[in-house]
Amino acid sequence: MKGMNLEKEMAVHCGKVTDSMETLETLCCEEAEKLLATLDVPEGGRVEVPFWTEDFPELIAVGKFSRDKSGKVIYELDFSESTL
């Protein structure tokens, strides 16, 4: 198992299991935008952050944060790993 840094231990909790997937996707995007300003992503590295529902822990998505060629932190939300 690879060593985990603080960001990999970080998790976002938003929405409920009864919310529609569309609502959960919107909430995840809003939370990911907030993380852009605070997340420290190393040059050439990637940080993955799980997004869980608040009421009952179901995985909604995994946020994959990295830097683009100009050094700006960007993200992609991967909903294919959802347990909903």
mmCIF file as gemmi writes it, N, C-alpha and C atoms, coordinates in Angstrom:
data_model
loop_
_atom_site.group_PDB
_atom_site.id
_atom_site.type_symbol
_atom_site.label_atom_id
_atom_site.label_alt_id
_atom_site.label_comp_id
_atom_site.label_asym_id
_atom_site.label_entity_id
_atom_site.label_seq_id
_atom_site.pdbx_PDB_ins_code
_atom_site.Cartn_x
_atom_site.Cartn_y
_atom_site.Cartn_z
_atom_site.occupancy
_atom_site.B_iso_or_equiv
_atom_site.pdbx_formal_charge
_atom_site.auth_seq_id
_atom_site.auth_asym_id
_atom_site.pdbx_PDB_model_num
ATOM 1 N N . MET Axp A 1 ? 0.844 -1.187 0 1 0 ? 1 A 1
ATOM 2 C CA . MET Axp A 1 ? 0 0 0 1 0 ? 1 A 1
ATOM 3 C C . MET Axp A 1 ? 0.884 1.244 0 1 0 ? 1 A 1
ATOM 4 N N . LYS Axp A 2 ? 0.569 2.196 -0.829 1 0 ? 2 A 1
ATOM 5 C CA . LYS Axp A 2 ? 1.349 3.421 -0.919 1 0 ? 2 A 1
ATOM 6 C C . LYS Axp A 2 ? 1.107 4.285 0.314 1 0 ? 2 A 1
ATOM 7 N N . GLY Axp A 3 ? 2.111 5.103 0.656 1 0 ? 3 A 1
ATOM 8 C CA . GLY Axp A 3 ? 1.954 6.046 1.754 1 0 ? 3 A 1
ATOM 9 C C . GLY Axp A 3 ? 0.896 7.08 1.405 1 0 ? 3 A 1
ATOM 10 N N . MET Axp A 4 ? 0.193 7.518 2.41 1 0 ? 4 A 1
ATOM 11 C CA . MET Axp A 4 ? -0.888 8.476 2.173 1 0 ? 4 A 1
ATOM 12 C C . MET Axp A 4 ? -0.482 9.835 2.723 1 0 ? 4 A 1
ATOM 13 N N . ASN Axp A 5 ? -0.732 10.885 1.956 1 0 ? 5 A 1
ATOM 14 C CA . ASN Axp A 5 ? -0.482 12.216 2.475 1 0 ? 5 A 1
ATOM 15 C C . ASN Axp A 5 ? -1.798 12.801 2.981 1 0 ? 5 A 1
ATOM 16 N N . LEU Axp A 6 ? -1.737 13.989 3.561 1 0 ? 6 A 1
ATOM 17 C CA . LEU Axp A 6 ? -2.918 14.594 4.169 1 0 ? 6 A 1
ATOM 18 C C . LEU Axp A 6 ? -4.061 14.731 3.173 1 0 ? 6 A 1
ATOM 19 N N . GLU Axp A 7 ? -3.758 15.154 1.942 1 0 ? 7 A 1
ATOM 20 C CA . GLU Axp A 7 ? -4.811 15.34 0.954 1 0 ? 7 A 1
ATOM 21 C C . GLU Axp A 7 ? -5.516 14.029 0.627 1 0 ? 7 A 1
ATOM 22 N N . LYS Axp A 8 ? -4.776 12.939 0.587 1 0 ? 8 A 1
ATOM 23 C CA . LYS Axp A 8 ? -5.399 11.66 0.263 1 0 ? 8 A 1
ATOM 24 C C . LYS Axp A 8 ? -6.309 11.189 1.392 1 0 ? 8 A 1
ATOM 25 N N . GLU Axp A 9 ? -6.051 11.655 2.62 1 0 ? 9 A 1
ATOM 26 C CA . GLU Axp A 9 ? -6.899 11.301 3.748 1 0 ? 9 A 1
ATOM 27 C C . GLU Axp A 9 ? -8.11 12.225 3.826 1 0 ? 9 A 1
ATOM 28 N N . MET Axp A 10 ? -8.078 13.321 3.101 1 0 ? 10 A 1
ATOM 29 C CA . MET Axp A 10 ? -9.166 14.278 3.088 1 0 ? 10 A 1
ATOM 30 C C . MET Axp A 10 ? -10.369 13.668 2.375 1 0 ? 10 A 1
ATOM 31 N N . ALA Axp A 11 ? -11.558 14.046 2.828 1 0 ? 11 A 1
ATOM 32 C CA . ALA Axp A 11 ? -12.786 13.599 2.174 1 0 ? 11 A 1
ATOM 33 C C . ALA Axp A 11 ? -13.802 14.728 2.23 1 0 ? 11 A 1
ATOM 34 N N . VAL Axp A 12 ? -14.674 14.768 1.245 1 0 ? 12 A 1
ATOM 35 C CA . VAL Axp A 12 ? -15.743 15.757 1.194 1 0 ? 12 A 1
ATOM 36 C C . VAL Axp A 12 ? -17.057 15.025 1.426 1 0 ? 12 A 1
ATOM 37 N N . HIS Axp A 13 ? -17.909 15.61 2.259 1 0 ? 13 A 1
ATOM 38 C CA . HIS Axp A 13 ? -19.228 15.037 2.536 1 0 ? 13 A 1
ATOM 39 C C . HIS Axp A 13 ? -20.283 16.05 2.1 1 0 ? 13 A 1
ATOM 40 N N . CYS Axp A 14 ? -21.185 15.631 1.212 1 0 ? 14 A 1
ATOM 41 C CA . CYS Axp A 14 ? -22.23 16.526 0.728 1 0 ? 14 A 1
ATOM 42 C C . CYS Axp A 14 ? -23.429 15.714 0.256 1 0 ? 14 A 1
ATOM 43 N N . GLY Axp A 15 ? -24.607 16.279 0.373 1 0 ? 15 A 1
ATOM 44 C CA . GLY Axp A 15 ? -25.818 15.632 -0.122 1 0 ? 15 A 1
ATOM 45 C C . GLY Axp A 15 ? -26.249 14.431 0.694 1 0 ? 15 A 1
ATOM 46 N N . LYS Axp A 16 ? -27.338 13.826 0.249 1 0 ? 16 A 1
ATOM 47 C CA . LYS Axp A 16 ? -27.926 12.658 0.907 1 0 ? 16 A 1
ATOM 48 C C . LYS Axp A 16 ? -28.117 11.543 -0.114 1 0 ? 16 A 1
ATOM 49 N N . VAL Axp A 17 ? -28.223 10.319 0.371 1 0 ? 17 A 1
ATOM 50 C CA . VAL Axp A 17 ? -28.41 9.192 -0.546 1 0 ? 17 A 1
ATOM 51 C C . VAL Axp A 17 ? -29.733 9.291 -1.294 1 0 ? 17 A 1
ATOM 52 N N . THR Axp A 18 ? -30.689 10.045 -0.763 1 0 ? 18 A 1
ATOM 53 C CA . THR Axp A 18 ? -31.988 10.194 -1.424 1 0 ? 18 A 1
ATOM 54 C C . THR Axp A 18 ? -31.989 11.296 -2.485 1 0 ? 18 A 1
ATOM 55 N N . ASP Axp A 19 ? -30.911 12.087 -2.561 1 0 ? 19 A 1
ATOM 56 C CA . ASP Axp A 19 ? -30.812 13.129 -3.589 1 0 ? 19 A 1
ATOM 57 C C . ASP Axp A 19 ? -30.612 12.487 -4.96 1 0 ? 19 A 1
ATOM 58 N N . SER Axp A 20 ? -31.073 13.175 -5.992 1 0 ? 20 A 1
ATOM 59 C CA . SER Axp A 20 ? -30.861 12.669 -7.354 1 0 ? 20 A 1
ATOM 60 C C . SER Axp A 20 ? -29.378 12.755 -7.701 1 0 ? 20 A 1
ATOM 61 N N . MET Axp A 21 ? -28.956 11.953 -8.65 1 0 ? 21 A 1
ATOM 62 C CA . MET Axp A 21 ? -27.551 11.977 -9.072 1 0 ? 21 A 1
ATOM 63 C C . MET Axp A 21 ? -27.199 13.342 -9.64 1 0 ? 21 A 1
ATOM 64 N N . GLU Axp A 22 ? -28.141 13.975 -10.321 1 0 ? 22 A 1
ATOM 65 C CA . GLU Axp A 22 ? -27.907 15.314 -10.866 1 0 ? 22 A 1
ATOM 66 C C . GLU Axp A 22 ? -27.609 16.309 -9.741 1 0 ? 22 A 1
ATOM 67 N N . THR Axp A 23 ? -28.388 16.237 -8.657 1 0 ? 23 A 1
ATOM 68 C CA . THR Axp A 23 ? -28.169 17.116 -7.506 1 0 ? 23 A 1
ATOM 69 C C . THR Axp A 23 ? -26.809 16.84 -6.878 1 0 ? 23 A 1
ATOM 70 N N . LEU Axp A 24 ? -26.484 15.564 -6.715 1 0 ? 24 A 1
ATOM 71 C CA . LEU Axp A 24 ? -25.203 15.195 -6.113 1 0 ? 24 A 1
ATOM 72 C C . LEU Axp A 24 ? -24.028 15.658 -6.973 1 0 ? 24 A 1
ATOM 73 N N . GLU Axp A 25 ? -24.165 15.553 -8.288 1 0 ? 25 A 1
ATOM 74 C CA . GLU Axp A 25 ? -23.108 16.016 -9.192 1 0 ? 25 A 1
ATOM 75 C C . GLU Axp A 25 ? -22.896 17.519 -9.038 1 0 ? 25 A 1
ATOM 76 N N . THR Axp A 26 ? -23.987 18.267 -8.931 1 0 ? 26 A 1
ATOM 77 C CA . THR Axp A 26 ? -23.901 19.715 -8.75 1 0 ? 26 A 1
ATOM 78 C C . THR Axp A 26 ? -23.211 20.054 -7.437 1 0 ? 26 A 1
ATOM 79 N N . LEU Axp A 27 ? -23.61 19.364 -6.358 1 0 ? 27 A 1
ATOM 80 C CA . LEU Axp A 27 ? -22.997 19.603 -5.049 1 0 ? 27 A 1
ATOM 81 C C . LEU Axp A 27 ? -21.508 19.271 -5.062 1 0 ? 27 A 1
ATOM 82 N N . CYS Axp A 28 ? -21.15 18.182 -5.711 1 0 ? 28 A 1
ATOM 83 C CA . CYS Axp A 28 ? -19.736 17.794 -5.805 1 0 ? 28 A 1
ATOM 84 C C . CYS Axp A 28 ? -18.933 18.845 -6.569 1 0 ? 28 A 1
ATOM 85 N N . CYS Axp A 29 ? -19.493 19.362 -7.646 1 0 ? 29 A 1
ATOM 86 C CA . CYS Axp A 29 ? -18.805 20.405 -8.427 1 0 ? 29 A 1
ATOM 87 C C . CYS Axp A 29 ? -18.585 21.657 -7.579 1 0 ? 29 A 1
ATOM 88 N N . GLU Axp A 30 ? -19.607 22.041 -6.802 1 0 ? 30 A 1
ATOM 89 C CA . GLU Axp A 30 ? -19.484 23.217 -5.939 1 0 ? 30 A 1
ATOM 90 C C . GLU Axp A 30 ? -18.381 23.016 -4.901 1 0 ? 30 A 1
ATOM 91 N N . GLU Axp A 31 ? -18.339 21.836 -4.295 1 0 ? 31 A 1
ATOM 92 C CA . GLU Axp A 31 ? -17.32 21.545 -3.282 1 0 ? 31 A 1
ATOM 93 C C . GLU Axp A 31 ? -15.929 21.456 -3.912 1 0 ? 31 A 1
ATOM 94 N N . ALA Axp A 32 ? -15.83 20.902 -5.104 1 0 ? 32 A 1
ATOM 95 C CA . ALA Axp A 32 ? -14.54 20.809 -5.794 1 0 ? 32 A 1
ATOM 96 C C . ALA Axp A 32 ? -14.002 22.202 -6.111 1 0 ? 32 A 1
ATOM 97 N N . GLU Axp A 33 ? -14.882 23.103 -6.509 1 0 ? 33 A 1
ATOM 98 C CA . GLU Axp A 33 ? -14.471 24.484 -6.794 1 0 ? 33 A 1
ATOM 99 C C . GLU Axp A 33 ? -13.893 25.133 -5.538 1 0 ? 33 A 1
ATOM 100 N N . LYS Axp A 34 ? -14.501 24.866 -4.38 1 0 ? 34 A 1
ATOM 101 C CA . LYS Axp A 34 ? -13.992 25.41 -3.115 1 0 ? 34 A 1
ATOM 102 C C . LYS Axp A 34 ? -12.601 24.852 -2.807 1 0 ? 34 A 1
ATOM 103 N N . LEU Axp A 35 ? -12.395 23.577 -3.104 1 0 ? 35 A 1
ATOM 104 C CA . LEU Axp A 35 ? -11.103 22.942 -2.831 1 0 ? 35 A 1
ATOM 105 C C . LEU Axp A 35 ? -9.978 23.496 -3.7 1 0 ? 35 A 1
ATOM 106 N N . LEU Axp A 36 ? -10.305 23.985 -4.882 1 0 ? 36 A 1
ATOM 107 C CA . LEU Axp A 36 ? -9.273 24.503 -5.79 1 0 ? 36 A 1
ATOM 108 C C . LEU Axp A 36 ? -8.399 25.55 -5.114 1 0 ? 36 A 1
ATOM 109 N N . ALA Axp A 37 ? -9.01 26.382 -4.268 1 0 ? 37 A 1
ATOM 110 C CA . ALA Axp A 37 ? -8.279 27.477 -3.637 1 0 ? 37 A 1
ATOM 111 C C . ALA Axp A 37 ? -7.405 27.021 -2.474 1 0 ? 37 A 1
ATOM 112 N N . THR Axp A 38 ? -7.707 25.868 -1.892 1 0 ? 38 A 1
ATOM 113 C CA . THR Axp A 38 ? -7.002 25.464 -0.679 1 0 ? 38 A 1
ATOM 114 C C . THR Axp A 38 ? -6.116 24.234 -0.838 1 0 ? 38 A 1
ATOM 115 N N . LEU Axp A 39 ? -6.325 23.463 -1.867 1 0 ? 39 A 1
ATOM 116 C CA . LEU Axp A 39 ? -5.603 22.204 -2.035 1 0 ? 39 A 1
ATOM 117 C C . LEU Axp A 39 ? -4.194 22.44 -2.564 1 0 ? 39 A 1
ATOM 118 N N . ASP Axp A 40 ? -3.212 21.829 -1.928 1 0 ? 40 A 1
ATOM 119 C CA . ASP Axp A 40 ? -1.824 21.95 -2.365 1 0 ? 40 A 1
ATOM 120 C C . ASP Axp A 40 ? -1.477 20.739 -3.229 1 0 ? 40 A 1
ATOM 121 N N . VAL Axp A 41 ? -1.405 20.966 -4.514 1 0 ? 41 A 1
ATOM 122 C CA . VAL Axp A 41 ? -1.094 19.888 -5.458 1 0 ? 41 A 1
ATOM 123 C C . VAL Axp A 41 ? 0.34 20.076 -5.936 1 0 ? 41 A 1
ATOM 124 N N . PRO Axp A 42 ? 1.201 19.082 -5.709 1 0 ? 42 A 1
ATOM 125 C CA . PRO Axp A 42 ? 2.596 19.223 -6.148 1 0 ? 42 A 1
ATOM 126 C C . PRO Axp A 42 ? 2.707 19.261 -7.675 1 0 ? 42 A 1
ATOM 127 N N . GLU Axp A 43 ? 3.712 19.953 -8.163 1 0 ? 43 A 1
ATOM 128 C CA . GLU Axp A 43 ? 3.963 20.029 -9.606 1 0 ? 43 A 1
ATOM 129 C C . GLU Axp A 43 ? 4.152 18.618 -10.155 1 0 ? 43 A 1
ATOM 130 N N . GLY Axp A 44 ? 3.393 18.263 -11.171 1 0 ? 44 A 1
ATOM 131 C CA . GLY Axp A 44 ? 3.475 16.943 -11.774 1 0 ? 44 A 1
ATOM 132 C C . GLY Axp A 44 ? 2.769 15.858 -10.98 1 0 ? 44 A 1
ATOM 133 N N . GLY Axp A 45 ? 2.151 16.225 -9.871 1 0 ? 45 A 1
ATOM 134 C CA . GLY Axp A 45 ? 1.467 15.24 -9.033 1 0 ? 45 A 1
ATOM 135 C C . GLY Axp A 45 ? -0.036 15.302 -9.194 1 0 ? 45 A 1
ATOM 136 N N . ARG Axp A 46 ? -0.711 14.389 -8.51 1 0 ? 46 A 1
ATOM 137 C CA . ARG Axp A 46 ? -2.171 14.373 -8.535 1 0 ? 46 A 1
ATOM 138 C C . ARG Axp A 46 ? -2.663 13.999 -7.142 1 0 ? 46 A 1
ATOM 139 N N . VAL Axp A 47 ? -3.714 14.659 -6.712 1 0 ? 47 A 1
ATOM 140 C CA . VAL Axp A 47 ? -4.328 14.387 -5.42 1 0 ? 47 A 1
ATOM 141 C C . VAL Axp A 47 ? -5.744 13.901 -5.678 1 0 ? 47 A 1
ATOM 142 N N . GLU Axp A 48 ? -6.109 12.778 -5.059 1 0 ? 48 A 1
ATOM 143 C CA . GLU Axp A 48 ? -7.462 12.241 -5.204 1 0 ? 48 A 1
ATOM 144 C C . GLU Axp A 48 ? -8.213 12.417 -3.89 1 0 ? 48 A 1
ATOM 145 N N . VAL Axp A 49 ? -9.431 12.938 -3.989 1 0 ? 49 A 1
ATOM 146 C CA . VAL Axp A 49 ? -10.263 13.198 -2.817 1 0 ? 49 A 1
ATOM 147 C C . VAL Axp A 49 ? -11.618 12.527 -3.028 1 0 ? 49 A 1
ATOM 148 N N . PRO Axp A 50 ? -12.035 11.641 -2.108 1 0 ? 50 A 1
ATOM 149 C CA . PRO Axp A 50 ? -13.351 11.011 -2.246 1 0 ? 50 A 1
ATOM 150 C C . PRO Axp A 50 ? -14.471 11.966 -1.828 1 0 ? 50 A 1
ATOM 151 N N . PHE Axp A 51 ? -15.588 11.883 -2.518 1 0 ? 51 A 1
ATOM 152 C CA . PHE Axp A 51 ? -16.786 12.666 -2.204 1 0 ? 51 A 1
ATOM 153 C C . PHE Axp A 51 ? -17.857 11.682 -1.732 1 0 ? 51 A 1
ATOM 154 N N . TRP Axp A 52 ? -18.307 11.828 -0.48 1 0 ? 52 A 1
ATOM 155 C CA . TRP Axp A 52 ? -19.27 10.92 0.147 1 0 ? 52 A 1
ATOM 156 C C . TRP Axp A 52 ? -20.568 11.649 0.46 1 0 ? 52 A 1
ATOM 157 N N . THR Axp A 53 ? -21.665 10.899 0.572 1 0 ? 53 A 1
ATOM 158 C CA . THR Axp A 53 ? -22.914 11.489 1.054 1 0 ? 53 A 1
ATOM 159 C C . THR Axp A 53 ? -22.768 11.734 2.549 1 0 ? 53 A 1
ATOM 160 N N . GLU Axp A 54 ? -23.536 12.722 3.068 1 0 ? 54 A 1
ATOM 161 C CA . GLU Axp A 54 ? -23.435 13.097 4.474 1 0 ? 54 A 1
ATOM 162 C C . GLU Axp A 54 ? -24.179 12.144 5.399 1 0 ? 54 A 1
ATOM 163 N N . ASP Axp A 55 ? -25.376 11.731 5.01 1 0 ? 55 A 1
ATOM 164 C CA . ASP Axp A 55 ? -26.227 10.978 5.927 1 0 ? 55 A 1
ATOM 165 C C . ASP Axp A 55 ? -25.792 9.527 6.109 1 0 ? 55 A 1
ATOM 166 N N . PHE Axp A 56 ? -25.478 8.847 5.03 1 0 ? 56 A 1
ATOM 167 C CA . PHE Axp A 56 ? -25.035 7.46 5.064 1 0 ? 56 A 1
ATOM 168 C C . PHE Axp A 56 ? -23.858 7.39 4.11 1 0 ? 56 A 1
ATOM 169 N N . PRO Axp A 57 ? -22.722 6.86 4.53 1 0 ? 57 A 1
ATOM 170 C CA . PRO Axp A 57 ? -21.507 6.957 3.703 1 0 ? 57 A 1
ATOM 171 C C . PRO Axp A 57 ? -21.539 6.131 2.416 1 0 ? 57 A 1
ATOM 172 N N . GLU Axp A 58 ? -22.035 6.752 1.366 1 0 ? 58 A 1
ATOM 173 C CA . GLU Axp A 58 ? -21.993 6.162 0.023 1 0 ? 58 A 1
ATOM 174 C C . GLU Axp A 58 ? -21.081 7.037 -0.828 1 0 ? 58 A 1
ATOM 175 N N . LEU Axp A 59 ? -20.198 6.409 -1.587 1 0 ? 59 A 1
ATOM 176 C CA . LEU Axp A 59 ? -19.275 7.151 -2.438 1 0 ? 59 A 1
ATOM 177 C C . LEU Axp A 59 ? -20.023 7.731 -3.635 1 0 ? 59 A 1
ATOM 178 N N . ILE Axp A 60 ? -19.898 9.046 -3.823 1 0 ? 60 A 1
ATOM 179 C CA . ILE Axp A 60 ? -20.531 9.717 -4.963 1 0 ? 60 A 1
ATOM 180 C C . ILE Axp A 60 ? -19.547 9.765 -6.135 1 0 ? 60 A 1
ATOM 181 N N . ALA Axp A 61 ? -18.333 10.209 -5.835 1 0 ? 61 A 1
ATOM 182 C CA . ALA Axp A 61 ? -17.328 10.401 -6.888 1 0 ? 61 A 1
ATOM 183 C C . ALA Axp A 61 ? -15.944 10.505 -6.264 1 0 ? 61 A 1
ATOM 184 N N . VAL Axp A 62 ? -14.941 10.488 -7.116 1 0 ? 62 A 1
ATOM 185 C CA . VAL Axp A 62 ? -13.569 10.743 -6.69 1 0 ? 62 A 1
ATOM 186 C C . VAL Axp A 62 ? -13.084 11.961 -7.466 1 0 ? 62 A 1
ATOM 187 N N . GLY Axp A 63 ? -12.664 12.982 -6.728 1 0 ? 63 A 1
ATOM 188 C CA . GLY Axp A 63 ? -12.12 14.177 -7.35 1 0 ? 63 A 1
ATOM 189 C C . GLY Axp A 63 ? -10.637 13.987 -7.606 1 0 ? 63 A 1
ATOM 190 N N . LYS Axp A 64 ? -10.207 14.248 -8.827 1 0 ? 64 A 1
ATOM 191 C CA . LYS Axp A 64 ? -8.797 14.092 -9.202 1 0 ? 64 A 1
ATOM 192 C C . LYS Axp A 64 ? -8.251 15.477 -9.531 1 0 ? 64 A 1
ATOM 193 N N . PHE Axp A 65 ? -7.407 15.982 -8.632 1 0 ? 65 A 1
ATOM 194 C CA . PHE Axp A 65 ? -6.866 17.328 -8.743 1 0 ? 65 A 1
ATOM 195 C C . PHE Axp A 65 ? -5.417 17.259 -9.213 1 0 ? 65 A 1
ATOM 196 N N . SER Axp A 66 ? -5.087 18.106 -10.188 1 0 ? 66 A 1
ATOM 197 C CA . SER Axp A 66 ? -3.726 18.158 -10.727 1 0 ? 66 A 1
ATOM 198 C C . SER Axp A 66 ? -3.454 19.582 -11.205 1 0 ? 66 A 1
ATOM 199 N N . ARG Axp A 67 ? -2.283 19.788 -11.775 1 0 ? 67 A 1
ATOM 200 C CA . ARG Axp A 67 ? -1.936 21.105 -12.325 1 0 ? 67 A 1
ATOM 201 C C . ARG Axp A 67 ? -1.858 21.011 -13.846 1 0 ? 67 A 1
ATOM 202 N N . ASP Axp A 68 ? -2.361 22.056 -14.513 1 0 ? 68 A 1
ATOM 203 C CA . ASP Axp A 68 ? -2.244 22.086 -15.97 1 0 ? 68 A 1
ATOM 204 C C . ASP Axp A 68 ? -0.871 22.637 -16.35 1 0 ? 68 A 1
ATOM 205 N N . LYS Axp A 69 ? -0.631 22.821 -17.635 1 0 ? 69 A 1
ATOM 206 C CA . LYS Axp A 69 ? 0.686 23.257 -18.116 1 0 ? 69 A 1
ATOM 207 C C . LYS Axp A 69 ? 1.085 24.634 -17.591 1 0 ? 69 A 1
ATOM 208 N N . SER Axp A 70 ? 0.097 25.466 -17.282 1 0 ? 70 A 1
ATOM 209 C CA . SER Axp A 70 ? 0.4 26.805 -16.767 1 0 ? 70 A 1
ATOM 210 C C . SER Axp A 70 ? 0.568 26.817 -15.249 1 0 ? 70 A 1
ATOM 211 N N . GLY Axp A 71 ? 0.357 25.67 -14.595 1 0 ? 71 A 1
ATOM 212 C CA . GLY Axp A 71 ? 0.518 25.586 -13.145 1 0 ? 71 A 1
ATOM 213 C C . GLY Axp A 71 ? -0.767 25.771 -12.362 1 0 ? 71 A 1
ATOM 214 N N . LYS Axp A 72 ? -1.859 26.008 -13.062 1 0 ? 72 A 1
ATOM 215 C CA . LYS Axp A 72 ? -3.157 26.198 -12.409 1 0 ? 72 A 1
ATOM 216 C C . LYS Axp A 72 ? -3.71 24.844 -11.951 1 0 ? 72 A 1
ATOM 217 N N . VAL Axp A 73 ? -4.279 24.817 -10.724 1 0 ? 73 A 1
ATOM 218 C CA . VAL Axp A 73 ? -4.878 23.582 -10.216 1 0 ? 73 A 1
ATOM 219 C C . VAL Axp A 73 ? -6.22 23.371 -10.913 1 0 ? 73 A 1
ATOM 220 N N . ILE Axp A 74 ? -6.404 22.178 -11.453 1 0 ? 74 A 1
ATOM 221 C CA . ILE Axp A 74 ? -7.638 21.808 -12.145 1 0 ? 74 A 1
ATOM 222 C C . ILE Axp A 74 ? -8.155 20.511 -11.535 1 0 ? 74 A 1
ATOM 223 N N . TYR Axp A 75 ? -9.402 20.17 -11.852 1 0 ? 75 A 1
ATOM 224 C CA . TYR Axp A 75 ? -9.945 18.924 -11.316 1 0 ? 75 A 1
ATOM 225 C C . TYR Axp A 75 ? -10.839 18.222 -12.321 1 0 ? 75 A 1
ATOM 226 N N . GLU Axp A 76 ? -11.028 16.942 -12.056 1 0 ? 76 A 1
ATOM 227 C CA . GLU Axp A 76 ? -11.957 16.111 -12.816 1 0 ? 76 A 1
ATOM 228 C C . GLU Axp A 76 ? -12.688 15.276 -11.775 1 0 ? 76 A 1
ATOM 229 N N . LEU Axp A 77 ? -14.001 15.172 -11.901 1 0 ? 77 A 1
ATOM 230 C CA . LEU Axp A 77 ? -14.781 14.33 -10.998 1 0 ? 77 A 1
ATOM 231 C C . LEU Axp A 77 ? -15.107 13.026 -11.701 1 0 ? 77 A 1
ATOM 232 N N . ASP Axp A 78 ? -14.726 11.915 -11.086 1 0 ? 78 A 1
ATOM 233 C CA . ASP Axp A 78 ? -14.958 10.592 -11.655 1 0 ? 78 A 1
ATOM 234 C C . ASP Axp A 78 ? -16.134 9.944 -10.924 1 0 ? 78 A 1
ATOM 235 N N . PHE Axp A 79 ? -17.295 9.935 -11.582 1 0 ? 79 A 1
ATOM 236 C CA . PHE Axp A 79 ? -18.502 9.363 -10.987 1 0 ? 79 A 1
ATOM 237 C C . PHE Axp A 79 ? -18.622 7.866 -11.267 1 0 ? 79 A 1
ATOM 238 N N . SER Axp A 80 ? -17.693 7.305 -12.032 1 0 ? 80 A 1
ATOM 239 C CA . SER Axp A 80 ? -17.775 5.885 -12.379 1 0 ? 80 A 1
ATOM 240 C C . SER Axp A 80 ? -17.519 4.977 -11.174 1 0 ? 80 A 1
ATOM 241 N N . GLU Axp A 81 ? -16.919 5.523 -10.116 1 0 ? 81 A 1
ATOM 242 C CA . GLU Axp A 81 ? -16.636 4.725 -8.925 1 0 ? 81 A 1
ATOM 243 C C . GLU Axp A 81 ? -17.74 4.825 -7.879 1 0 ? 81 A 1
ATOM 244 N N . SER Axp A 82 ? -18.823 5.508 -8.207 1 0 ? 82 A 1
ATOM 245 C CA . SER Axp A 82 ? -19.927 5.716 -7.266 1 0 ? 82 A 1
ATOM 246 C C . SER Axp A 82 ? -20.515 4.392 -6.78 1 0 ? 82 A 1
ATOM 247 N N . THR Axp A 83 ? -20.905 4.363 -5.506 1 0 ? 83 A 1
ATOM 248 C CA . THR Axp A 83 ? -21.568 3.183 -4.943 1 0 ? 83 A 1
ATOM 249 C C . THR Axp A 83 ? -23.075 3.401 -4.827 1 0 ? 83 A 1
ATOM 250 N N . LEU Axp A 84 ? -23.566 4.471 -5.413 1 0 ? 84 A 1
ATOM 251 C CA . LEU Axp A 84 ? -25.011 4.761 -5.379 1 0 ? 84 A 1
ATOM 252 C C . LEU Axp A 84 ? -25.732 4.047 -6.499 1 0 ? 84 A 1
